[in-house]
Amino acid sequence: MGAAHHFDRGPKSNHQFRFIFFKAVHPCLSFNQPTRQRIDKVYHQMEEYGFYDQTFILQLLSKVTDKPPKNALTACESAYCVVMHAFLQEAVGDFNRKDYDSMLEDEGVAPRAQASCEITFITSPSPVDPLKEIHRQMGILIAMAVATGHELLGHRMMKSTT
């Protein structure tokens, strides 16, 4: 994954992302596949999306010279690094060990980290938020991962009572 990737964030690109996202996530919602495959697909999607966002933010940072937007983008770069670390390093390890309580705890930092990025564009001086769609899409992925963790805990609890 080198710097040779070029990402277009236009309407066509967003439509393509939604199609790919739906195709990757829709199988995760069916219960006829093993849980491991469903979770792997969610985390794989998170990894690809995180790389995409990180690259997009870095490209924006290289072009922005005004201090308020540059500071906001730098804060977002750090926040999204926290999100990706929480999911792809911490939570995945816990998932592999079937430690779903710890997995949910690890994932719990992601919504706060993402919110801290969004807040940087709300506080004064308020630069225009070029990441608005990214925030929305990442929020969906975070919610899906957390809901999946709760689903796993529910299945574990149901098995232990039967």
C-alpha positions as CSV (number, residue, x, y, z in Angstrom):
1,M,0.0,0.0,0.0
2,G,2.1,2.8,-1.2
3,A,1.5,6.5,-1.8
4,A,0.7,5.7,-5.5
5,H,-3.0,5.4,-4.6
6,H,-5.3,8.2,-5.8
7,F,-8.7,8.5,-4.2
8,D,-11.5,10.5,-5.8
9,R,-14.1,11.6,-3.2
10,G,-16.7,12.8,-5.7
11,P,-20.3,11.6,-5.9
12,K,-19.4,8.6,-8.1
13,S,-16.8,7.5,-5.6
14,N,-19.3,7.8,-2.7
15,H,-21.8,5.7,-4.7
16,Q,-19.1,3.1,-5.4
17,F,-18.2,3.0,-1.7
18,R,-21.8,2.5,-0.6
19,F,-22.1,-0.4,-3.1
20,I,-18.9,-2.1,-2.0
21,F,-19.8,-1.4,1.7
22,F,-23.2,-3.0,1.2
23,K,-21.8,-6.0,-0.6
24,A,-19.1,-6.5,2.1
25,V,-21.5,-6.0,5.0
26,H,-24.7,-7.7,3.8
27,P,-23.3,-11.2,4.1
28,C,-22.3,-10.3,7.7
29,L,-25.9,-9.8,8.5
30,S,-27.1,-13.3,7.5
31,F,-26.9,-16.0,10.1
32,N,-26.2,-18.9,7.7
33,Q,-22.4,-18.1,7.7
34,P,-20.1,-18.9,10.6
35,T,-19.8,-16.0,13.1
36,R,-16.0,-15.9,12.5
37,Q,-16.5,-15.1,8.8
38,R,-19.0,-12.4,9.5
39,I,-16.7,-10.7,12.0
40,D,-13.7,-11.0,9.8
41,K,-15.6,-9.3,7.0
42,V,-16.5,-6.4,9.3
43,Y,-13.0,-5.9,10.5
44,H,-11.5,-6.3,7.0
45,Q,-13.9,-3.5,5.8
46,M,-12.9,-1.4,8.8
47,E,-9.2,-1.9,7.9
48,E,-9.7,-0.9,4.2
49,Y,-11.9,2.0,5.2
50,G,-9.4,3.2,7.8
51,F,-6.6,3.1,5.2
52,Y,-8.7,5.0,2.8
53,D,-9.6,7.7,5.3
54,Q,-6.0,8.0,6.6
55,T,-4.8,8.5,3.0
56,F,-7.5,11.0,2.3
57,I,-6.7,13.0,5.5
58,L,-2.9,12.9,4.7
59,Q,-3.6,14.2,1.2
60,L,-5.7,17.1,2.7
61,L,-3.0,17.9,5.2
62,S,-0.4,18.2,2.5
63,K,-2.6,20.8,0.7
64,V,-3.9,22.9,3.6
65,T,-1.8,25.9,4.8
66,D,-4.3,27.7,7.1
67,K,-3.7,27.0,10.7
68,P,-7.3,26.2,12.0
69,P,-8.1,23.6,9.3
70,K,-4.6,22.1,9.5
71,N,-4.9,21.7,13.3
72,A,-8.4,20.1,12.9
73,L,-7.1,17.7,10.2
74,T,-4.1,16.8,12.4
75,A,-6.4,16.1,15.3
76,C,-8.6,13.9,13.0
77,E,-5.5,12.0,11.8
78,S,-4.7,11.2,15.4
79,A,-8.3,10.3,16.3
80,Y,-8.6,7.9,13.4
81,C,-5.3,6.3,14.3
82,V,-6.9,5.6,17.8
83,V,-10.0,4.2,16.1
84,M,-8.0,1.9,13.9
85,H,-5.7,0.7,16.7
86,A,-8.7,0.0,18.9
87,F,-10.3,-2.2,16.3
88,L,-7.6,-3.7,14.3
89,Q,-5.0,-4.4,17.0
90,E,-6.8,-4.6,20.3
91,A,-10.3,-5.8,19.5
92,V,-9.2,-8.3,16.9
93,G,-6.8,-9.9,19.3
94,D,-9.6,-10.2,21.9
95,F,-12.0,-11.6,19.4
96,N,-9.4,-14.3,18.4
97,R,-9.1,-15.2,22.1
98,K,-13.0,-15.2,22.4
99,D,-12.7,-12.5,25.0
100,Y,-15.7,-10.6,23.9
101,D,-16.0,-8.4,27.0
102,S,-12.5,-7.1,26.4
103,M,-13.3,-6.7,22.7
104,L,-16.2,-4.4,23.5
105,E,-14.1,-2.5,26.0
106,D,-11.5,-1.9,23.3
107,E,-14.1,-0.8,20.8
108,G,-15.5,1.6,23.4
109,V,-12.8,4.2,22.7
110,A,-13.7,4.4,19.0
111,P,-16.9,6.5,19.3
112,R,-15.1,9.0,21.6
113,A,-12.1,9.3,19.3
114,Q,-14.3,9.8,16.3
115,A,-16.4,12.4,18.1
116,S,-13.2,14.3,19.1
117,C,-12.4,14.6,15.4
118,E,-15.9,16.0,14.6
119,I,-15.7,18.4,17.5
120,T,-12.6,20.0,16.1
121,F,-14.6,21.3,13.1
122,I,-17.4,22.6,15.4
123,T,-15.3,24.7,17.7
124,S,-14.2,28.2,16.9
125,P,-12.7,29.2,14.5
126,S,-14.8,26.7,12.6
127,P,-13.2,25.5,9.4
128,V,-15.4,23.7,6.8
129,D,-15.4,20.0,7.6
130,P,-14.1,18.1,4.5
131,L,-14.5,14.9,6.5
132,K,-18.2,15.1,7.1
133,E,-19.1,12.0,5.0
134,I,-16.1,10.1,6.4
135,H,-17.4,10.8,9.9
136,R,-20.8,9.5,9.0
137,Q,-19.5,6.3,7.3
138,M,-17.0,5.5,10.1
139,G,-19.8,6.0,12.6
140,I,-21.8,3.3,10.8
141,L,-18.8,0.9,10.8
142,I,-18.2,1.6,14.5
143,A,-21.8,1.0,15.4
144,M,-21.9,-2.2,13.4
145,A,-18.7,-3.5,15.1
146,V,-20.1,-2.7,18.6
147,A,-23.5,-4.2,17.8
148,T,-21.7,-7.4,16.5
149,G,-19.8,-7.5,19.8
150,H,-23.0,-7.3,21.8
151,E,-24.5,-10.0,19.5
152,L,-21.6,-12.3,20.3
153,L,-22.0,-11.7,24.0
154,G,-25.7,-12.4,23.7
155,H,-25.0,-15.7,21.8
156,R,-22.5,-16.7,24.4
157,M,-25.0,-16.0,27.2
158,M,-27.7,-17.9,25.4
159,K,-25.5,-20.9,25.0
160,S,-24.5,-20.9,28.7
161,T,-28.1,-20.9,29.8
162,T,-29.2,-23.8,27.5
